């Protein structure tokens, strides 16, 4: 199944040739969790602070159904 994956900020370093404007299309098996998607992408779970599916915040155990937009965000610091 196809997913549109949007990586924010420092997460982009894990994916070679990532397009920050278009994001990326990823093919995974139906029933894949966000945790499994992270493994496919080579992104450590500890680097994810927020995961969203179709604009709704969810947890890393969420099961993906296909044709979804997955946004992944790291913790942000500053001051």
Long-range contacts (C-beta under 8 A, 24 or more apart in sequence): 1-27, 1-28, 1-29, 1-30, 1-32, 1-64, 1-65, 1-66, 1-67, 2-26, 2-27, 2-66, 2-67, 3-27, 3-28, 3-37, 3-64, 3-66, 3-67, 3-68, 3-69, 3-70, 4-68, 4-69, 4-70, 5-37, 5-41, 5-70, 5-71, 5-72, 6-69, 6-70, 6-71, 6-72, 7-43, 7-72, 8-71, 8-72, 8-73, 8-74, 9-73, 9-74, 9-76, 10-47, 10-74, 11-43, 11-47, 11-48, 11-72, 11-73, 11-74, 14-41, 14-42, 14-43, 15-41, 15-42, 23-69, 28-64, 30-64, 30-65, 30-66, 31-63, 31-64, 32-63, 32-64, 33-60, 33-61, 33-62, 33-63, 33-64, 34-58, 34-59, 34-60, 34-61, 34-62, 34-64, 34-70, 35-60, 35-61, 37-64, 37-70, 38-72, 43-72, 47-74, 48-72, 48-73, 48-74, 49-73, 49-74, 49-75, 49-76
